[in-house]
Amino acid sequence: MEMGGYFHDHQVPGAQYIEGHDSRDAPLGKISHSAETSHEHTAEHPAHAEPGIPRTNADYPKPTAPSATANTTQPQERAAKPTVLLIIALILQILAIIFLFATVGIIASASETVTVEADVLGYGLEYVEVNFSYSNITSIRYTLGTAVLGSLYCVYAIISIILRLIDIALSCKKPLLWISYIGDQVILILEVTGVTAAASSLLSNKDNNGSCVTYTALCTRLAIATGTLIIASLFLVFTSVISSVCACKRRI
């Protein structure tokens, strides 16, 4: 059997053969052509475009890794924001409790004794001393109760904020966060109602037949106590806003 006949009988599948050429060269030519085409489309490295240039590590791009400083700075900034908010809330709670204690002290000591003419057992008019205090006014007693409750809550709030500032377990911080959020709202509503009750009582007793006409010193003290309670309520408004922000954004 001839060699040429063997190649003609065993042709490469899929290869195109041109008349007048050796059948053994046609498939090899096609393969070499496809290899050249693949090399033409392969991008060379700039360092190897010219012969004689040795390969160096600088010719290859280095993978960019995230900076360690950037990774540590972002968590520190996120942790710093809740800490600042808690410190501000702590200062506001301290100021609020100072004014609440002042309100309790002023109302609890509010009393006045005046001398009035009165008909005693039908023996005629006589001068008698009459003592009048905050306990004789129902709305003022309610105001005192709200101030006491607000003071007790502020003591808890100060302790809660301090515990959240120091390094304690996360399981303890979450309940303190939600208790502070709910408690701030409730105490704020109580203090506002206490201010409303005291103000309405003082205004109604300023009439001609009201108690403030006779007991002017008592009503003056109660008006001062109402003012301190208003200031305490303003501080509680800001603490309530801070606790709402911390609860909405889960900043413990």
ABEGO torsion letter per residue (X at the ends): XBAAAAAAABBBBGBBBBBGBBAAAAAAAAAAAAAAAAAAABBBBAAAABBGBBBBAAABBBBBBBBAAAAAAAAAAAAAAAAAAAAAAAAAAAAAAAAAAAAAAAAAABBBBBBBBBBBGGAEBBBBBBBBBAAABAAAAAAAAAAAAAAAAAAAAAAAAAAAABBBBAAAAAAAAAAAAAAAAAAAAAAAAAAAAAAAAAAAAABAABAAAABAAAAAAAAAAAAAAAAAAAAAAAAAAAAAAAAAAGBX
